[in-house]
Amino acid sequence: MITTVGAVIGSLGTPLIPSIATMFDVSVSSAQWSLTAPLLAATVSTPILGRLGGGRLRRAMLLTGLGTVVGGLVLSLVAPSFPIFVAGRAMQGLGLALIPLALAVARDAVPLGRRASTIAFLSVTGMAGAGLGFPLTSLMAEEGGLRAAFGLGLGLVVLTTALTVRYVPRTTVGEPVRVDWVGAVVLSAGLVAVLLPLTQGDQWGWTSPWTLGLGAVGVVLSVGWVWWTLRNGYPLVDLSLAFRPGLASPNVVSVIAGVGTYALLTLCVVAVGTGPDAAGFGLGMSTAVTGLLLVPYSVLSVLGSRVARLMSGRWGNDVLLPVGCVLSLVSTVGLALFPHSLWQLLVWMAVNGLGSGFTFASIPVLMVPHVPESETGSALAFNMVLRSLGLTAGSALGVALMLILGGGQSGFRGSLLFVSALWAVGTAYTVVVSRRSPTGRADVSSAPTRTSLDLPG
């Protein structure tokens, strides 16, 4: 249930922005802060909670995060003004930071034979749940108002909190965790400085002093954090661990998958909601139809994780990331060439969902065997930060590239072909890394209960 919190927060974002703008009498660009605020909070808090949750404080961190999300939902429900509403949304962002801790709990609590399959399923449920929640929250907002949609989210998170209190075991073993608070501050400032231009660049202007200046500051702070971390005895994220053999490929693919998935979704939304222009590009459909785009993505992502089970058992886990990248590559090329009707867009979102089922489900499964138990939360949290950066960059990249390339169908197609090139690079990288991996197919098949995606049922 903890992973559903991310789905709840995502569902209460993009599809409700027009309703938020209307309710608080603000512009749509200002209403985008209801999406930016939780994203920033999640990205900043993920590595910190991942480190704090690496020992005996894991259950306490889960409950603290869930309590903060509940408080944020209540604040958004009763908010008399837009700034207070955004503050509540920022508090809800901590829920996204709990997903790595939920995966770490699964590693500790689930029997060895079902551990890989459980972690794979949990990893994909957040993205899948958000897709299924998009049309539901849109319908709730349309029929019962914005507060009805947030009330539904509040009920789900309260239920999740109660189940966490009841079923997540207390941890009494493990050394007290030391947190590099200097590194945490520097990393947080760097991430905010990088993410703000990405999320607000279209409003500020991509060449404005604020966009370029903050971006440059973010890069400098990030480089400074890497320098500091490599010299620290108790780093926030063990970078030497993050890119060791077995972890480098999942971390690189997380960034590419984030960029590719959100760029595809953003461009699908553009194709549905705009036009048709003079050249016939765009479907000109209502915003309610946009909520349907993620339904096939969600269903096929779950199905993809189960197909990955079959392929993993036959050929080993090394094939999963390449197959996921190829499927996503097919979806972006297909959308670039055939964006002319709604059913085509739904088909390409479904193919992309199938690819995501392979990638997002297999990434934590591939990582966990290479990570010490005490570092599981931190390693998965760093991976989640990379994914979040990719998602943010992808949502901004799709529209920005389309405008740079001239807009309309030519800009649309050019943007997707650029994203396709990223997927091609990801495919080549994962194939090369899998061939050089010290744990090849023979090792996987000899220990299937430890490494294969043996999903139940």
SULHU-V266006 format. One record per run of one state. SS is the DSSP state (2 for helix, 1 for strand, 0 for the rest). FROM is the first residue (numbers start at 1). TO is the last residue. If there is no record, write none. Layout:
[[SS FROM TO] [SS FROM TO]]
This chain:
[[0 1 1] [2 2 11] [0 12 13] [2 14 24] [0 25 27] [2 28 31] [0 32 32] [2 33 52] [0 53 57] [2 58 78] [0 79 81] [2 82 109] [0 110 111] [2 112 144] [0 145 145] [2 146 167] [0 168 180] [2 181 204] [0 205 208] [2 209 230] [0 231 238] [2 239 242] [0 243 247] [2 248 273] [0 274 286] [2 287 290] [0 291 292] [2 293 315] [0 316 317] [2 318 337] [0 338 341] [2 342 368] [0 369 372] [2 373 404] [0 405 407] [2 408 436] [0 437 440] [2 441 446] [0 447 447] [2 448 451] [0 452 457]]
